[in-house]
Amino acid sequence: MFPPFSILFLWFSFLYFTSSMADPHSLNSYYSRSNSFYDVLLSHGLPKGLLPKGITDYQIDADTGRFVVFLDRECNAMFENQLHYETNVSGTLSYGKIGALSGISAQDLFLWFPVKGIRVDVPSSGVIYFDVGVVFKQFSQSLFETPPVCVPNSKSQHRKIGNGNQFVKMA
Ligand SMILES: *[C@@H]1O[C@H](CO)[C@@H](O)[C@H](O)[C@H]1NC(C)=O
């Protein structure tokens, strides 16, 4: 009634199912989905206002800290300077630091600079540093306590201003 083949099939399905559940390399293997990305930032000693309101989803690899955050649209948020967020923001998260950042640019002197990394001092000194290529721009960490409202703003407006790298070299 119950041929061995079926038993094998069930057994392998079971193995596949349990191994995929336990895979330490799967995204979100450590951070539960009930944590928002803002909580993930806080647990890494970073202010949650680094990302604006409007996060629809995120993925993070707990082993490498590699993450992607999905926003509902690309947009600008005003701090001391204006920041532009792409729809997908990615980077590598470690304690007090985001490296290999992509998807955030900062406006300075009417020009846009891609932000390549963000870090705070550990223990915190209240200062936050934005790596814009050649220099670290300093801000007060208190500016980033609350996720700001992000105003829709397209990249085309952005592109007219040019590639931030060139301007960093000129500055
Ligand atoms: C953002 O990521 C999603 C999912 O990986 C992808 O489908 C989409 O094309 C990406 N959008 C942009 C603008 O890169």
Backbone and ligand atoms as CSV (ligand in chain L), in Angstrom:
chain,resi,resn,atom,element,x,y,z
A,1,MET,N,N,0.827,-1.213,0.000
A,1,MET,CA,C,0.000,0.000,0.000
A,1,MET,C,C,0.865,1.269,0.000
A,2,PHE,N,N,2.046,1.183,0.593
A,2,PHE,CA,C,2.859,2.376,0.766
A,2,PHE,C,C,4.242,2.088,0.193
A,3,PRO,N,N,4.429,2.239,-1.106
A,3,PRO,CA,C,5.694,1.837,-1.724
A,3,PRO,C,C,6.866,2.636,-1.160
A,4,PRO,N,N,8.037,2.001,-1.110
A,4,PRO,CA,C,9.232,2.646,-0.553
A,4,PRO,C,C,9.523,3.994,-1.216
A,5,PHE,N,N,9.217,4.085,-2.498
A,5,PHE,CA,C,9.537,5.337,-3.183
A,5,PHE,C,C,8.854,6.540,-2.515
A,6,SER,N,N,7.600,6.327,-2.151
A,6,SER,CA,C,6.843,7.426,-1.523
A,6,SER,C,C,7.453,7.812,-0.189
A,7,ILE,N,N,7.900,6.773,0.524
A,7,ILE,CA,C,8.502,7.046,1.831
A,7,ILE,C,C,9.779,7.870,1.655
A,8,LEU,N,N,10.575,7.441,0.658
A,8,LEU,CA,C,11.800,8.195,0.381
A,8,LEU,C,C,11.487,9.634,0.014
A,9,PHE,N,N,10.488,9.780,-0.835
A,9,PHE,CA,C,10.125,11.119,-1.282
A,9,PHE,C,C,9.724,11.995,-0.091
A,10,LEU,N,N,8.916,11.405,0.773
A,10,LEU,CA,C,8.479,12.156,1.959
A,10,LEU,C,C,9.671,12.518,2.839
A,11,TRP,N,N,10.562,11.550,2.995
A,11,TRP,CA,C,11.734,11.751,3.837
A,11,TRP,C,C,12.595,12.886,3.286
A,12,PHE,N,N,12.824,12.868,1.955
A,12,PHE,CA,C,13.652,13.924,1.376
A,12,PHE,C,C,12.944,15.286,1.413
A,13,SER,N,N,11.635,15.247,1.253
A,13,SER,CA,C,10.894,16.519,1.365
A,13,SER,C,C,11.066,17.080,2.769
A,14,PHE,N,N,10.990,16.181,3.730
A,14,PHE,CA,C,11.125,16.609,5.122
A,14,PHE,C,C,12.529,17.185,5.367
A,15,LEU,N,N,13.550,16.452,4.847
A,15,LEU,CA,C,14.925,16.933,5.021
A,15,LEU,C,C,15.094,18.304,4.381
A,16,TYR,N,N,14.553,18.456,3.165
A,16,TYR,CA,C,14.688,19.704,2.443
A,16,TYR,C,C,14.023,20.834,3.232
A,17,PHE,N,N,12.843,20.518,3.739
A,17,PHE,CA,C,12.070,21.514,4.466
A,17,PHE,C,C,12.824,21.984,5.715
A,18,THR,N,N,13.319,21.017,6.508
A,18,THR,CA,C,13.990,21.395,7.751
A,18,THR,C,C,15.301,22.101,7.459
A,19,SER,N,N,16.045,21.644,6.397
A,19,SER,CA,C,17.331,22.286,6.142
A,19,SER,C,C,17.128,23.713,5.640
A,20,SER,N,N,16.066,23.945,4.855
A,20,SER,CA,C,15.866,25.311,4.379
A,20,SER,C,C,15.463,26.220,5.542
A,21,MET,N,N,14.775,25.645,6.506
A,21,MET,CA,C,14.389,26.456,7.656
A,21,MET,C,C,15.584,26.795,8.534
A,22,ALA,N,N,16.538,25.863,8.583
A,22,ALA,CA,C,17.651,26.059,9.501
A,22,ALA,C,C,18.855,26.702,8.817
A,23,ASP,N,N,18.749,26.979,7.517
A,23,ASP,CA,C,19.887,27.509,6.773
A,23,ASP,C,C,20.388,28.809,7.391
A,24,PRO,N,N,21.599,28.807,7.940
A,24,PRO,CA,C,22.085,30.016,8.617
A,24,PRO,C,C,22.363,31.155,7.639
A,25,HIS,N,N,22.421,30.831,6.344
A,25,HIS,CA,C,22.731,31.883,5.384
A,25,HIS,C,C,21.489,32.516,4.790
A,26,SER,N,N,20.331,31.985,5.146
A,26,SER,CA,C,19.132,32.596,4.590
A,26,SER,C,C,18.953,33.983,5.204
A,27,LEU,N,N,18.362,34.877,4.430
A,27,LEU,CA,C,18.146,36.229,4.918
A,27,LEU,C,C,17.208,36.174,6.120
A,28,ASN,N,N,17.399,37.104,7.013
A,28,ASN,CA,C,16.558,37.184,8.201
A,28,ASN,C,C,16.668,35.955,9.085
A,29,SER,N,N,17.800,35.257,9.021
A,29,SER,CA,C,17.896,34.062,9.842
A,29,SER,C,C,18.006,34.437,11.321
A,30,TYR,N,N,18.432,35.630,11.603
A,30,TYR,CA,C,18.588,36.027,12.993
A,30,TYR,C,C,17.555,37.066,13.411
A,31,TYR,N,N,17.353,38.062,12.581
A,31,TYR,CA,C,16.437,39.129,12.951
A,31,TYR,C,C,15.014,38.720,12.643
A,32,SER,N,N,14.186,38.721,13.615
A,32,SER,CA,C,12.820,38.290,13.373
A,32,SER,C,C,12.089,39.385,12.612
A,33,ARG,N,N,11.105,38.972,11.842
A,33,ARG,CA,C,10.388,39.934,11.015
A,33,ARG,C,C,9.577,40.903,11.859
A,34,SER,N,N,9.412,40.592,13.138
A,34,SER,CA,C,8.640,41.527,13.961
A,34,SER,C,C,9.489,42.750,14.315
A,35,ASN,N,N,10.827,42.636,14.114
A,35,ASN,CA,C,11.679,43.808,14.312
A,35,ASN,C,C,11.635,44.660,13.055
A,36,SER,N,N,11.442,45.946,13.218
A,36,SER,CA,C,11.514,46.812,12.059
A,36,SER,C,C,12.979,47.102,11.782
A,37,PHE,N,N,13.266,47.642,10.610
A,37,PHE,CA,C,14.658,47.971,10.314
A,37,PHE,C,C,15.154,49.069,11.253
A,38,TYR,N,N,14.240,49.905,11.733
A,38,TYR,CA,C,14.635,50.942,12.701
A,38,TYR,C,C,15.180,50.294,13.982
A,39,ASP,N,N,14.539,49.191,14.405
A,39,ASP,CA,C,15.028,48.461,15.585
A,39,ASP,C,C,16.403,47.853,15.315
A,40,VAL,N,N,16.576,47.365,14.080
A,40,VAL,CA,C,17.868,46.774,13.706
A,40,VAL,C,C,18.960,47.847,13.796
A,41,LEU,N,N,18.664,49.060,13.313
A,41,LEU,CA,C,19.633,50.164,13.424
A,41,LEU,C,C,19.960,50.442,14.884
A,42,LEU,N,N,18.910,50.562,15.707
A,42,LEU,CA,C,19.115,50.857,17.132
A,42,LEU,C,C,19.972,49.786,17.794
A,43,SER,N,N,19.736,48.530,17.452
A,43,SER,CA,C,20.494,47.444,18.082
A,43,SER,C,C,21.948,47.435,17.611
A,44,HIS,N,N,22.253,48.218,16.590
A,44,HIS,CA,C,23.643,48.360,16.144
A,44,HIS,C,C,24.231,49.708,16.553
A,45,GLY,N,N,23.591,50.373,17.510
A,45,GLY,CA,C,24.125,51.627,18.027
A,45,GLY,C,C,23.971,52.792,17.083
A,46,LEU,N,N,23.080,52.643,16.091
A,46,LEU,CA,C,22.870,53.718,15.109
A,46,LEU,C,C,21.487,54.330,15.293
A,47,PRO,N,N,21.345,55.635,15.014
A,47,PRO,CA,C,20.022,56.259,15.197
A,47,PRO,C,C,19.049,55.805,14.118
A,48,LYS,N,N,17.796,55.582,14.526
A,48,LYS,CA,C,16.834,55.019,13.580
A,48,LYS,C,C,16.415,56.004,12.500
A,49,GLY,N,N,16.646,57.299,12.731
A,49,GLY,CA,C,16.281,58.303,11.738
A,49,GLY,C,C,17.237,58.366,10.554
A,50,LEU,N,N,18.206,57.454,10.474
A,50,LEU,CA,C,19.066,57.414,9.288
A,50,LEU,C,C,18.267,57.041,8.060
A,51,LEU,N,N,17.183,56.294,8.280
A,51,LEU,CA,C,16.285,55.978,7.166
A,51,LEU,C,C,14.948,56.630,7.421
A,52,PRO,N,N,14.320,57.108,6.357
A,52,PRO,CA,C,13.075,57.864,6.538
A,52,PRO,C,C,11.883,56.941,6.751
A,53,LYS,N,N,10.747,57.549,6.985
A,53,LYS,CA,C,9.483,56.802,6.987
A,53,LYS,C,C,9.267,56.233,5.582
A,54,GLY,N,N,8.497,55.180,5.499
A,54,GLY,CA,C,8.154,54.659,4.175
A,54,GLY,C,C,8.905,53.385,3.809
A,55,ILE,N,N,9.509,52.709,4.814
A,55,ILE,CA,C,10.152,51.416,4.539
A,55,ILE,C,C,9.039,50.381,4.352
A,56,THR,N,N,9.051,49.708,3.193
A,56,THR,CA,C,8.020,48.701,2.931
A,56,THR,C,C,8.512,47.312,3.295
A,57,ASP,N,N,9.834,47.091,3.212
A,57,ASP,CA,C,10.383,45.769,3.514
A,57,ASP,C,C,11.894,45.902,3.650
A,58,TYR,N,N,12.524,44.883,4.227
A,58,TYR,CA,C,13.977,44.859,4.254
A,58,TYR,C,C,14.447,43.428,4.360
A,59,GLN,N,N,15.717,43.214,4.011
A,59,GLN,CA,C,16.348,41.907,4.147
A,59,GLN,C,C,17.706,42.144,4.774
A,60,ILE,N,N,18.111,41.252,5.650
A,60,ILE,CA,C,19.460,41.362,6.212
A,60,ILE,C,C,20.019,39.969,6.422
A,61,ASP,N,N,21.283,39.812,6.074
A,61,ASP,CA,C,21.989,38.561,6.309
A,61,ASP,C,C,22.696,38.714,7.656
A,62,ALA,N,N,22.267,37.937,8.623
A,62,ALA,CA,C,22.781,38.098,9.982
A,62,ALA,C,C,24.271,37.787,10.077
A,63,ASP,N,N,24.789,36.975,9.186
A,63,ASP,CA,C,26.211,36.601,9.249
A,63,ASP,C,C,27.111,37.723,8.746
A,64,THR,N,N,26.717,38.332,7.624
A,64,THR,CA,C,27.593,39.330,6.999
A,64,THR,C,C,27.151,40.751,7.306
A,65,GLY,N,N,25.909,40.938,7.735
A,65,GLY,CA,C,25.384,42.279,7.966
A,65,GLY,C,C,24.922,42.960,6.686
A,66,ARG,N,N,25.029,42.253,5.574
A,66,ARG,CA,C,24.604,42.810,4.286
A,66,ARG,C,C,23.086,42.998,4.317
A,67,PHE,N,N,22.621,44.205,3.957
A,67,PHE,CA,C,21.180,44.454,4.029
A,67,PHE,C,C,20.677,45.190,2.792
A,68,VAL,N,N,19.393,45.094,2.549
A,68,VAL,CA,C,18.694,45.905,1.556
A,68,VAL,C,C,17.409,46.399,2.204
A,69,VAL,N,N,17.152,47.681,2.062
A,69,VAL,CA,C,15.914,48.280,2.568
A,69,VAL,C,C,15.127,48.776,1.366
A,70,PHE,N,N,13.847,48.472,1.342
A,70,PHE,CA,C,12.989,48.899,0.242
A,70,PHE,C,C,12.071,50.021,0.724
A,71,LEU,N,N,12.143,51.163,0.051
A,71,LEU,CA,C,11.258,52.287,0.370
A,71,LEU,C,C,10.106,52.301,-0.633
A,72,ASP,N,N,9.018,52.957,-0.246
A,72,ASP,CA,C,7.873,52.954,-1.163
A,72,ASP,C,C,8.121,53.812,-2.407
A,73,ARG,N,N,9.104,54.709,-2.353
A,73,ARG,CA,C,9.451,55.538,-3.520
A,73,ARG,C,C,10.767,56.241,-3.214
A,74,GLU,N,N,11.432,56.743,-4.274
A,74,GLU,CA,C,12.634,57.531,-3.984
A,74,GLU,C,C,12.203,58.911,-3.503
A,75,CYS,N,N,12.979,59.488,-2.626
A,75,CYS,CA,C,12.497,60.694,-1.963
A,75,CYS,C,C,13.635,61.465,-1.303
A,76,ASN,N,N,13.326,62.685,-0.900
A,76,ASN,CA,C,14.289,63.533,-0.194
A,76,ASN,C,C,13.805,63.817,1.223
A,77,ALA,N,N,14.732,63.845,2.147
A,77,ALA,CA,C,14.406,64.206,3.525
A,77,ALA,C,C,15.385,65.284,3.976
A,78,MET,N,N,14.880,66.187,4.761
A,78,MET,CA,C,15.668,67.334,5.190
A,78,MET,C,C,16.235,67.094,6.585
A,79,PHE,N,N,17.525,67.149,6.723
A,79,PHE,CA,C,18.168,67.171,8.034
A,79,PHE,C,C,18.801,68.554,8.122
A,80,GLU,N,N,20.057,68.631,8.499
A,80,GLU,CA,C,20.755,69.903,8.383
A,80,GLU,C,C,20.976,70.147,6.887
A,81,ASN,N,N,21.363,69.073,6.210
A,81,ASN,CA,C,21.461,69.043,4.756
A,81,ASN,C,C,20.315,68.170,4.244
A,82,GLN,N,N,20.092,68.210,2.946
A,82,GLN,CA,C,19.073,67.357,2.373
A,82,GLN,C,C,19.702,66.006,2.010
A,83,LEU,N,N,18.967,64.943,2.273
A,83,LEU,CA,C,19.421,63.618,1.855
A,83,LEU,C,C,18.453,63.078,0.815
A,84,HIS,N,N,19.002,62.420,-0.201
A,84,HIS,CA,C,18.175,61.753,-1.201
A,84,HIS,C,C,18.271,60.252,-0.994
A,85,TYR,N,N,17.122,59.576,-0.990
A,85,TYR,CA,C,17.076,58.122,-0.836
A,85,TYR,C,C,16.548,57.505,-2.116
A,86,GLU,N,N,17.286,56.515,-2.644
A,86,GLU,CA,C,16.767,55.710,-3.748
A,86,GLU,C,C,15.723,54.754,-3.182
A,87,THR,N,N,14.976,54.091,-4.062
A,87,THR,CA,C,13.971,53.125,-3.596
A,87,THR,C,C,14.626,51.972,-2.845
A,88,ASN,N,N,15.787,51.533,-3.323
A,88,ASN,CA,C,16.517,50.445,-2.661
A,88,ASN,C,C,17.789,51.008,-2.046
A,89,VAL,N,N,17.915,50.860,-0.758
A,89,VAL,CA,C,19.138,51.295,-0.070
A,89,VAL,C,C,19.822,50.036,0.451
A,90,SER,N,N,21.103,49.869,0.118
A,90,SER,CA,C,21.799,48.669,0.585
A,90,SER,C,C,23.128,49.026,1.223
A,91,GLY,N,N,23.664,48.116,1.999
A,91,GLY,CA,C,24.944,48.346,2.659
A,91,GLY,C,C,25.293,47.172,3.547
A,92,THR,N,N,26.338,47.355,4.328
A,92,THR,CA,C,26.768,46.316,5.258
A,92,THR,C,C,26.767,46.913,6.656
A,93,LEU,N,N,25.982,46.303,7.523
A,93,LEU,CA,C,25.769,46.833,8.867
A,93,LEU,C,C,26.656,46.116,9.872
A,94,SER,N,N,27.384,46.892,10.658
A,94,SER,CA,C,28.078,46.306,11.802
A,94,SER,C,C,27.878,47.284,12.956
A,95,TYR,N,N,28.397,46.971,14.153
A,95,TYR,CA,C,28.074,47.827,15.281
A,95,TYR,C,C,28.635,49.244,15.084
A,96,GLY,N,N,27.750,50.245,15.107
A,96,GLY,CA,C,28.166,51.639,14.973
A,96,GLY,C,C,28.539,52.056,13.570
A,97,LYS,N,N,28.252,51.214,12.579
A,97,LYS,CA,C,28.784,51.500,11.248
A,97,LYS,C,C,27.954,50.885,10.131
A,98,ILE,N,N,27.789,51.655,9.034
A,98,ILE,CA,C,27.253,51.104,7.788
A,98,ILE,C,C,28.326,51.304,6.735
A,99,GLY,N,N,28.756,50.238,6.105
A,99,GLY,CA,C,29.750,50.333,5.032
A,99,GLY,C,C,29.127,49.950,3.703
A,100,ALA,N,N,29.900,50.118,2.625
A,100,ALA,CA,C,29.475,49.739,1.268
A,100,ALA,C,C,28.066,50.234,0.972
A,101,LEU,N,N,27.794,51.455,1.439
A,101,LEU,CA,C,26.441,52.001,1.329
A,101,LEU,C,C,26.140,52.411,-0.108
A,102,SER,N,N,24.911,52.158,-0.515
A,102,SER,CA,C,24.459,52.554,-1.837
A,102,SER,C,C,23.000,52.967,-1.733
A,103,GLY,N,N,22.639,54.065,-2.388
A,103,GLY,CA,C,21.244,54.475,-2.394
A,103,GLY,C,C,20.944,55.726,-1.582
A,104,ILE,N,N,21.973,56.324,-0.964
A,104,ILE,CA,C,21.768,57.580,-0.230
A,104,ILE,C,C,22.770,58.616,-0.745
A,105,SER,N,N,22.292,59.829,-1.054
A,105,SER,CA,C,23.200,60.930,-1.398
A,105,SER,C,C,22.894,62.106,-0.501
A,106,ALA,N,N,23.909,62.916,-0.261
A,106,ALA,CA,C,23.753,64.094,0.592
A,106,ALA,C,C,24.013,65.340,-0.233
A,107,GLN,N,N,23.191,66.359,0.002
A,107,GLN,CA,C,23.372,67.611,-0.724
A,107,GLN,C,C,24.242,68.558,0.087
A,108,ASP,N,N,25.177,69.160,-0.606
A,108,ASP,CA,C,26.037,70.142,0.047
A,108,ASP,C,C,26.423,71.167,-1.011
A,109,LEU,N,N,26.313,72.437,-0.682
A,109,LEU,CA,C,26.619,73.511,-1.635
A,109,LEU,C,C,25.901,73.287,-2.961
A,110,PHE,N,N,24.651,72.832,-2.893
A,110,PHE,CA,C,23.795,72.582,-4.056
A,110,PHE,C,C,24.261,71.412,-4.918
A,111,LEU,N,N,25.218,70.642,-4.469
A,111,LEU,CA,C,25.675,69.472,-5.222
A,111,LEU,C,C,25.331,68.222,-4.432
A,112,TRP,N,N,25.245,67.091,-5.157
A,112,TRP,CA,C,24.901,65.828,-4.499
A,112,TRP,C,C,26.117,64.925,-4.424
A,113,PHE,N,N,26.334,64.363,-3.260
A,113,PHE,CA,C,27.461,63.463,-3.050
A,113,PHE,C,C,26.934,62.093,-2.604
A,114,PRO,N,N,27.312,61.027,-3.278
A,114,PRO,CA,C,26.901,59.703,-2.793
A,114,PRO,C,C,27.514,59.436,-1.412
A,115,VAL,N,N,26.694,58.990,-0.495
A,115,VAL,CA,C,27.191,58.661,0.844
A,115,VAL,C,C,27.647,57.200,0.818
A,116,LYS,N,N,28.921,56.962,1.070
A,116,LYS,CA,C,29.478,55.606,0.935
A,116,LYS,C,C,29.508,54.853,2.256
A,117,GLY,N,N,29.407,55.592,3.326
A,117,GLY,CA,C,29.412,54.937,4.631
A,117,GLY,C,C,28.939,55.910,5.691
A,118,ILE,N,N,28.492,55.374,6.813
A,118,ILE,CA,C,28.038,56.186,7.945
A,118,ILE,C,C,28.579,55.506,9.195
A,119,ARG,N,N,29.121,56.302,10.129
A,119,ARG,CA,C,29.558,55.663,11.375
A,119,ARG,C,C,29.377,56.605,12.560
A,120,VAL,N,N,29.317,56.025,13.740
A,120,VAL,CA,C,29.288,56.806,14.974
A,120,VAL,C,C,30.472,56.345,15.817
A,121,ASP,N,N,30.851,57.155,16.811
A,121,ASP,CA,C,31.893,56.733,17.731
A,121,ASP,C,C,31.313,55.709,18.698
A,122,VAL,N,N,32.122,54.740,19.098
A,122,VAL,CA,C,31.732,53.776,20.126
A,122,VAL,C,C,32.745,53.870,21.264
A,123,PRO,N,N,32.320,54.252,22.485
A,123,PRO,CA,C,30.962,54.679,22.841
A,123,PRO,C,C,30.602,56.004,22.180
A,124,SER,N,N,29.313,56.262,22.120
A,124,SER,CA,C,28.809,57.397,21.362
A,124,SER,C,C,29.321,58.732,21.898
A,125,SER,N,N,29.717,59.600,20.958
A,125,SER,CA,C,30.118,60.956,21.320
A,125,SER,C,C,29.035,61.940,20.910
A,126,GLY,N,N,27.938,61.423,20.333
A,126,GLY,CA,C,26.875,62.309,19.865
A,126,GLY,C,C,27.114,62.836,18.470
A,127,VAL,N,N,28.225,62.408,17.860
A,127,VAL,CA,C,28.537,62.862,16.499
A,127,VAL,C,C,28.337,61.685,15.554
A,128,ILE,N,N,27.842,61.980,14.345
A,128,ILE,CA,C,27.696,60.945,13.327
A,128,ILE,C,C,28.475,61.394,12.096
A,129,TYR,N,N,29.160,60.470,11.462
A,129,TYR,CA,C,30.045,60.804,10.338
A,129,TYR,C,C,29.505,60.191,9.057
A,130,PHE,N,N,29.411,61.017,8.016
A,130,PHE,CA,C,28.992,60.549,6.695
A,130,PHE,C,C,30.218,60.534,5.788
A,131,ASP,N,N,30.533,59.386,5.269
A,131,ASP,CA,C,31.665,59.261,4.349
A,131,ASP,C,C,31.179,59.610,2.940
A,132,VAL,N,N,31.605,60.767,2.442
A,132,VAL,CA,C,31.184,61.182,1.101
A,132,VAL,C,C,32.361,61.092,0.128
A,133,GLY,N,N,33.222,60.138,0.349
A,133,GLY,CA,C,34.308,59.904,-0.589
A,133,GLY,C,C,35.635,60.349,-0.047
A,134,VAL,N,N,35.904,61.649,-0.108
A,134,VAL,CA,C,37.205,62.147,0.316
A,134,VAL,C,C,37.189,62.549,1.794
A,135,VAL,N,N,36.048,63.061,2.215
A,135,VAL,CA,C,35.949,63.555,3.592
A,135,VAL,C,C,34.804,62.888,4.343
A,136,PHE,N,N,34.872,62.944,5.647
A,136,PHE,CA,C,33.751,62.567,6.496
A,136,PHE,C,C,33.055,63.864,6.901
A,137,LYS,N,N,31.765,63.954,6.600
A,137,LYS,CA,C,30.999,65.102,7.043
A,137,LYS,C,C,30.399,64.777,8.397
A,138,GLN,N,N,30.501,65.715,9.337
A,138,GLN,CA,C,30.004,65.451,10.686
A,138,GLN,C,C,28.663,66.114,10.921
A,139,PHE,N,N,27.786,65.391,11.571
A,139,PHE,CA,C,26.503,65.950,11.999
A,139,PHE,C,C,26.283,65.574,13.455
A,140,SER,N,N,25.353,66.277,14.088
A,140,SER,CA,C,24.944,65.863,15.419
A,140,SER,C,C,24.014,64.664,15.283
A,141,GLN,N,N,24.290,63.639,16.067
A,141,GLN,CA,C,23.490,62.420,15.986
A,141,GLN,C,C,22.028,62.688,16.344
A,142,SER,N,N,21.793,63.742,17.136
A,142,SER,CA,C,20.427,64.039,17.575
A,142,SER,C,C,19.519,64.420,16.403
A,143,LEU,N,N,20.134,64.817,15.275
A,143,LEU,CA,C,19.325,65.144,14.093
A,143,LEU,C,C,18.611,63.917,13.548
A,144,PHE,N,N,19.114,62.727,13.898
A,144,PHE,CA,C,18.637,61.499,13.277
A,144,PHE,C,C,17.841,60.620,14.235
A,145,GLU,N,N,17.277,61.252,15.278
A,145,GLU,CA,C,16.583,60.459,16.282
A,145,GLU,C,C,15.269,59.873,15.780
A,146,THR,N,N,14.591,60.584,14.898
A,146,THR,CA,C,13.282,60.143,14.419
A,146,THR,C,C,13.316,59.982,12.904
A,147,PRO,N,N,12.767,58.887,12.370
A,147,PRO,CA,C,12.697,58.760,10.911
A,147,PRO,C,C,11.898,59.920,10.315
A,148,PRO,N,N,12.496,60.696,9.404
A,148,PRO,CA,C,11.803,61.862,8.878
A,148,PRO,C,C,10.787,61.484,7.805
A,149,VAL,N,N,9.878,62.393,7.554
A,149,VAL,CA,C,8.983,62.254,6.406
A,149,VAL,C,C,9.848,62.463,5.175
A,150,CYS,N,N,9.626,61.645,4.158
A,150,CYS,CA,C,10.451,61.720,2.960
A,150,CYS,C,C,9.570,62.202,1.813
A,151,VAL,N,N,9.979,63.286,1.178
A,151,VAL,CA,C,9.178,63.907,0.127
A,151,VAL,C,C,9.563,63.317,-1.228
A,152,PRO,N,N,8.570,62.827,-1.999
A,152,PRO,CA,C,8.886,62.210,-3.295
A,152,PRO,C,C,9.760,63.120,-4.142
A,153,ASN,N,N,10.801,62.560,-4.715
A,153,ASN,CA,C,11.705,63.359,-5.520
A,153,ASN,C,C,12.411,62.425,-6.478
A,154,SER,N,N,12.367,62.758,-7.746
A,154,SER,CA,C,12.869,61.806,-8.741
A,154,SER,C,C,14.358,61.961,-8.962
A,155,LYS,N,N,14.913,60.904,-9.515
A,155,LYS,CA,C,16.338,60.857,-9.766
A,155,LYS,C,C,16.718,61.759,-10.933
A,156,SER,N,N,15.776,61.992,-11.861
A,156,SER,CA,C,16.120,62.785,-13.042
A,156,SER,C,C,16.541,64.188,-12.632
A,157,GLN,N,N,15.868,64.718,-11.637
A,157,GLN,CA,C,16.248,66.028,-11.114
A,157,GLN,C,C,17.673,66.011,-10.587
A,158,HIS,N,N,18.000,64.855,-10.076
A,158,HIS,CA,C,19.261,64.546,-9.487
A,158,HIS,C,C,20.379,64.514,-10.487
A,159,ARG,N,N,20.089,63.791,-11.567
A,159,ARG,CA,C,21.109,63.514,-12.589
A,159,ARG,C,C,21.601,64.798,-13.232
A,160,LYS,N,N,20.712,65.785,-13.342
A,160,LYS,CA,C,21.099,67.051,-13.971
A,160,LYS,C,C,22.290,67.666,-13.226
A,161,ILE,N,N,22.321,67.429,-11.954
A,161,ILE,CA,C,23.344,68.063,-11.132
A,161,ILE,C,C,24.693,67.364,-11.301
A,162,GLY,N,N,24.650,66.098,-11.679
A,162,GLY,CA,C,25.894,65.418,-12.012
A,162,GLY,C,C,26.341,64.391,-11.022
A,163,ASN,N,N,27.441,63.781,-11.331
A,163,ASN,CA,C,28.017,62.726,-10.516
A,163,ASN,C,C,28.791,63.341,-9.353
A,164,GLY,N,N,28.403,63.000,-8.158
A,164,GLY,CA,C,29.001,63.568,-6.953
A,164,GLY,C,C,30.511,63.450,-6.903
A,165,ASN,N,N,31.038,62.344,-7.409
A,165,ASN,CA,C,32.482,62.107,-7.311
A,165,ASN,C,C,33.308,63.220,-7.940
A,166,GLN,N,N,32.849,63.685,-9.123
A,166,GLN,CA,C,33.586,64.724,-9.805
A,166,GLN,C,C,33.666,65.983,-8.950
A,167,PHE,N,N,32.526,66.257,-8.297
A,167,PHE,CA,C,32.499,67.488,-7.515
A,167,PHE,C,C,33.329,67.367,-6.252
A,168,VAL,N,N,33.398,66.149,-5.709
A,168,VAL,CA,C,34.220,65.967,-4.525
A,168,VAL,C,C,35.673,66.277,-4.868
A,169,LYS,N,N,36.086,65.818,-6.072
A,169,LYS,CA,C,37.478,66.052,-6.473
A,169,LYS,C,C,37.767,67.532,-6.711
A,170,MET,N,N,36.735,68.240,-7.221
A,170,MET,CA,C,36.938,69.663,-7.479
A,170,MET,C,C,36.992,70.471,-6.188
A,171,ALA,N,N,36.271,69.953,-5.163
A,171,ALA,CA,C,36.115,70.754,-3.942
A,171,ALA,C,C,37.433,70.888,-3.163
L,1,LIG,C1,C,14.961,47.094,-5.941
L,1,LIG,O1,O,15.013,45.741,-5.547
L,1,LIG,C2,C,13.989,44.959,-6.112
L,1,LIG,C3,C,14.040,43.595,-5.461
L,1,LIG,O2,O,15.348,43.084,-5.446
L,1,LIG,C4,C,14.177,44.902,-7.618
L,1,LIG,O3,O,13.165,44.123,-8.208
L,1,LIG,C5,C,14.120,46.322,-8.163
L,1,LIG,O4,O,14.400,46.307,-9.526
L,1,LIG,C6,C,15.113,47.212,-7.446
L,1,LIG,N1,N,14.862,48.587,-7.850
L,1,LIG,C7,C,15.823,49.399,-8.240
L,1,LIG,C8,C,15.386,50.766,-8.607
L,1,LIG,O5,O,16.996,49.051,-8.314
